[in-house]
Amino acid sequence: MKRFSTMMRAAAATVATASICALSVAAPAVALPGVPLSSSPSAQDNHGQELVVFGDSFAAHAGKNGERWLEPARAPHIPFCATDKNNWPKLIGQQTGKSVADWSCNGTGRVPVVDLVNYVESAIARGDLGPGTQDVAIMYGGVTMLQWADLPIEAVTPHGVDFTPFRMELRAIKERIRSVAPQARVTMLSYPELLSGDFFCPANMGSAQAPMLIPGGKLLQDTMRDNLRDTARAIGANFIDVYQASLGHGMCNPDPAQRWTVGFMDDSTHTMPMHPSDEGQRAMANIISAGLYG
């Protein structure tokens, strides 16, 4: 336990804080207005999109720099939730021909429970989530403190503890989804590898790299994946292990074509620091699509 605590402190000091700050900065500090009532025509007429996605900036990919075209938010009361046209949810739609409602948003989870509930209720109100929905994919937990509070327990207790606030939040979300989309398969997703094992590469410019050893970095990432997997098990949801499939493609991979996540300065095409690259979005689309549709 002492070894774990030391490693967690070291990792959290350099990596977790940087990641959370990057994720938090990715979304403006805008208060969430009330969710519209579900009496709109779209809610009455639409039986639901085939695939509905909820997630944070690792799904939304909505960088604020550069001249990238962004798809507007799916509801006018969340105008700050624009999403990139080449993020993994939309790429899955292009690959499979499935209709997709992308409710991902930079910063989802900064306000625990409220954020995700707001987006789920908004998807229901708009008619995106309904009886015709086949799959709901959730990439969530990297920002919310509810999951970070689970990690020490997950690290020392096999399968963690089922009735934590984070797991109760996801259980309630799954039940709400199934109440309007009874045939939908709910799938939780782990995040791709960010650090390369225990190494952090803040800059990748040509052949210049400066790997920094972060003791406990891999343990931290492993534990987050384990907690998401065990949360899915606890609530009866499906799980796709994006993290395992992405190992070796973290920010210290020297090949931009194989580097799926980036540090603070990187010559691979990306929208935000400390996030997936464009190549990472394509890779996640392939991994998740294969996990959902074989």
Helices and strands as residue ranges (DSSP letters): H 2-11, I 12-16, H 17-25, H 41-45, E 51-55, H 57-60, E 70-71, E 83-84, H 88-96, E 100-102, H 114-126, E 135-139, H 145-156, H 165-180, E 185-189, E 199-200, E 203-205, E 208-209, E 212-213, H 217-235, E 238-240, H 242-246, E 265-266, H 278-293
